[in-house]
Amino acid sequence: MLNRGMIRSGNEPLHARSPLRMRCGLTLWGLLWAVAGTFTFILTGRPWWAVGCTALAVLAAINLVMVVWHIRQGPHYQPGRDVPPYEPDQGRNDLCDRAGRQRDAGT
């Protein structure tokens, strides 16, 4: 059940907003630690741990490329601070029944 007091960030799922800048920062942080882990495990002679950190670094790099690509797509994917949140759904279904069919004006 939808909490009516909760403010949504978009008109989900059609106009949902993604925190891409936060995801970009977290991906960079993870990429930094994965690369550091790779070098640390290579220097300490643990090759399988180094392989695991390398795999994580590759996944983080792919994720970073996708996030940057979505940010560059513009406001369709990541509205700026000047774009206000969408108005939340107030649950008004006066014209449609539960199945989404349009009601008659008399009922």
C-alpha positions in Angstrom: 0.0 0.0 0.0 1.3 3.4 -0.9 2.2 5.7 1.9 0.4 8.9 1.0 2.8 11.0 3.2 5.8 9.8 1.2 7.2 12.1 -1.5 8.3 10.2 -4.5 11.1 11.4 -6.8 9.2 10.6 -10.0 6.1 9.4 -11.6 7.2 5.7 -11.3 7.7 3.7 -13.3 7.1 5.9 -16.4 9.2 8.8 -15.3 11.4 7.4 -12.5 14.5 9.3 -11.7 17.8 7.5 -11.0 20.5 9.0 -8.7 23.1 8.6 -11.4 25.6 11.1 -9.8 25.5 9.1 -6.6 25.9 5.9 -8.5 28.8 7.4 -10.4 30.6 8.3 -7.1 30.0 4.9 -5.6 31.3 3.2 -8.7 34.4 5.3 -8.7 35.0 4.5 -5.0 34.5 0.8 -5.7 36.8 0.9 -8.8 39.5 2.6 -6.7 39.4 -0.1 -4.0 39.3 -3.0 -6.6 42.4 -1.7 -8.4 44.1 -1.1 -5.0 43.1 -4.7 -4.0 44.5 -6.1 -7.2 47.9 -4.5 -6.7 48.0 -5.4 -3.1 47.2 -9.0 -3.7 49.7 -9.2 -6.5 52.4 -7.8 -4.2 51.5 -10.2 -1.4 51.5 -13.3 -3.7 47.8 -14.1 -3.7 47.0 -14.5 -7.4 43.4 -15.8 -7.0 42.5 -12.8 -4.8 44.1 -10.5 -7.4 42.0 -12.2 -10.1 38.8 -11.6 -8.1 39.7 -7.9 -7.5 40.5 -7.6 -11.2 37.1 -9.0 -12.1 35.4 -6.5 -9.7 37.4 -3.7 -11.3 36.2 -4.7 -14.8 32.6 -4.8 -13.7 32.9 -1.4 -12.0 34.5 0.1 -15.1 31.6 -1.3 -17.3 29.1 0.2 -14.8 30.9 3.5 -14.8 30.8 3.7 -18.6 27.0 3.0 -18.5 26.4 5.6 -15.8 28.3 8.2 -17.7 26.5 7.4 -20.9 23.2 7.8 -19.2 24.2 11.1 -17.6 25.2 12.4 -21.0 21.8 11.4 -22.4 20.5 14.5 -20.7 17.4 15.3 -18.7 15.5 12.3 -20.1 17.6 10.1 -17.8 18.9 12.6 -15.2 17.0 15.8 -14.7 19.0 18.7 -13.3 18.4 20.5 -10.1 16.2 23.1 -11.9 13.7 20.4 -12.8 11.2 19.9 -10.0 10.0 16.4 -9.0 6.9 15.1 -10.7 3.6 15.6 -8.9 2.8 12.4 -6.9 -0.2 10.3 -7.8 -3.1 11.2 -5.5 -4.9 8.0 -6.2 -7.6 9.7 -8.3 -9.2 7.0 -10.5 -12.5 8.7 -11.1 -12.6 7.8 -14.8 -11.3 4.3 -14.6 -12.2 1.1 -12.7 -9.6 -1.2 -11.1 -8.9 -3.0 -14.4 -8.1 0.3 -16.1 -11.3 0.3 -18.2 -13.0 3.7 -18.7 -16.1 4.1 -16.7 -19.4 5.4 -18.0 -20.0 9.0 -17.0 -23.2 8.1 -15.2 -21.7 5.5 -12.8 
